């Protein structure tokens, strides 16, 4: 079996759920599920995915930064690179988690004012 036929089989296997879903739809259908039918729900879902993907990435890059500290072996250039890496890991984690916290605060405040609940967790 050559590479092209293997790739075609994989592409077909990945496309089958979408083909089956398209058969159920008549006319123009929304590609989003009902969970993301409004803008606040879409933002909540997007931020939830960002946090779920971002936390393991943050942990991985913290491990890499720690490995760089250990492997620097006392060289000032290696330690400076490790410090720089660690600094950017912390800044990135603040951005990812800060966006989620700010969205929760705004969503809960607006939800209490207008009387609807916007759940970002």
Secondary structure, 3 states (H helix, E strand, C coil): CCHHHHHHHHHHHHHHHHHHHHHHCCCCCCCCCHHHCCHHHHHHHHHHHHHHHHHHHHHHHHHHHHHHHHHHCCCHHHHHHHHHHHHHHHHHHHHHHHHHHHHHHHHHHHHHHHCCCCCCC
